[in-house]
Amino acid sequence: MNLTQRPPRSPRVRLGGYVLLPRLLDKCRAEIAGTAGEYHYNCPMDRRFMDFAGIDHEALKAEVAKGIGDGEVLAWILKNRQHQHSDWEIAQWSAYRESAAPADNENREFVSQQIANGGGADREDLSTWFDYLDFDDHVTFGGKA
């Protein structure tokens, strides 16, 4: 996984029903390989998943470092998570995360400025954190706003 050449998966992509998980696994693998570029494993967005599932980020990183695939990592998470959520709870959490927008003026201003810097000042369709992350990944790797 080389995040200097392409972005991680969208935060919308799900694994085991969890949004964010495939993206944070991409960033974790890249950090282990030394190819994370400007991406950061265990960022505040990643911690949303860690807190919800009840997983320690260092323990997860150690498991990922074994070179196992997404399915095996998911099996490890399901076995080791502190919070045993049902499928519907995971679906509700994922839907909530997918629709979450910056909740305070400082974060709204930051996201708006980043979108403007990426050439998207006229975009009215970018309102959630996931919208911003997908937009940022797109323009970072040469896409047009």
Summary of the structure (lengths in Angstrom):
residues: 145
radius of gyration: 15.6
end to end distance: 25.1
largest distance: 45.6
contacts: 395
relative contact order: 0.14
helix: 55%
strand: 1%
